[in-house]
Amino acid sequence: MKASTAALAAESQGKFWKFHDLLFKNYNKLNDQKIREIALELGLDQTEFKIKMKDPKITAIIRQDVRDGAQAGVRGTPTIFINGRRLNDRSLKGFKAAIDKELKKLSKKAGKPIS
């Protein structure tokens, strides 16, 4: 929750993706200190960052994302959806089969084969 909050807090300073990338790079040592270090490393305005870290709007966004994911059947990451359907077989063969199935549906609607 803190890592998600921090990334969204960094977004207000245009640093969401940089913060995101550093969180993932340091995933195995995330704690309050590491989050502060990342914020400093990225040159974030610390006062604004601390205010945003306590912003209830950010907490609400994260909680809604968690609810949406649970409702969609997300049980972990990564979870892949193709045209709204969760992909269980994440092998190359599974991706190809799911995409081909969707392409066939489109070609039937369009009345012509899609290659």
N, C-alpha and C positions, 0 to 999 in steps of 0.2 A: 504494500500500500504506500509506504513512504517513497519508494523508488518511482512509482507511477505519479505520485503527487509532485515529486521533484521535477520529473520530466515535463509535466504540464505547467508547473510554476516557471520553468525555464522558457516555456513557449512564449510567455508574455514579453520576453527579451529576445525573441527570434532564435533561440538556441535549443528548441525541442530535439531536433534530430541529432545534434552534436551531443546533447546530454544523454539521449537514448543510446547512442552508440557507445559512449563511455560506460553507461550502466551495464550494457551487455558484455563489454570487454572486461568488466570487473565483477561479473555476476557472482563469483564465488567468494567475494569479500565485501559484499554490500552491508553497510551499517551506517549509522548517522554520521560518523566521522568521514567515511568515504564519500557520502553524498555531499557533505560540506566541501571536501577537497575538490570534487568535480565542479561544483559551483564556482569555486575560486579559480580553478584551472581555466574555466571558460570565461572568466572575467565578468561574471554576472554581478549586477548591482545587488549587494548582499541584503540591504534593507528591503528592497522590492521583493527579492527572492523569499526572504523570511515571511513577509506579509502574505505572499501568494501561497506559501506552504501551509498557511492556516486558513486559506480561503474556503469556506464551505461550498462554494460553487464547484471547485475542483473535486472535492470529496464526492459531491453529488454526481458529477460526470463519471467518475471511476465506479461508483456503486451502480449507476445505470448500465455501464458497460458490462459489469459482472453479471447483472440480472439478464441483460440481453444475451450474453454468451451462454448462460445457464439455460435460458429458454430455447436457444437454438441447438442445444445439445453439446456445447463445448465442455469437455472434461479436462482439457489440458492444452498445452501448446507444443507444437503447432497443430492447429485444426484447420483443415482445408475444406472449402466449400466450392462446388462447381455448380453454377446456376441455382444456388440456394440449397443444394443437397450436400450433406456432409460426406466427404470421401473417406472411407474406412481403409481401403487398400492404397497406401501412399507409395507403393512401388511405382516404378516407371510404367509397368504394365497396367497398374490400377489407374494411373493418371490417363494413360492413352485410352483405356476402355471407357472411362467416364466421359472424356472429351469427345470421343467418337460417338458415343450414345447421344450426347447433346447435339452434335453436329447432324446426326441422322434426323433428329426431331426437327431441327431447323430446315433441313432440306425438304422434309415432307411438307412443312408449312409453306415453303417457298415454291414447292412444286418442281424443284430441280435438284440434282445432286450437288453437294458441296464437297470440294476436294481440298 
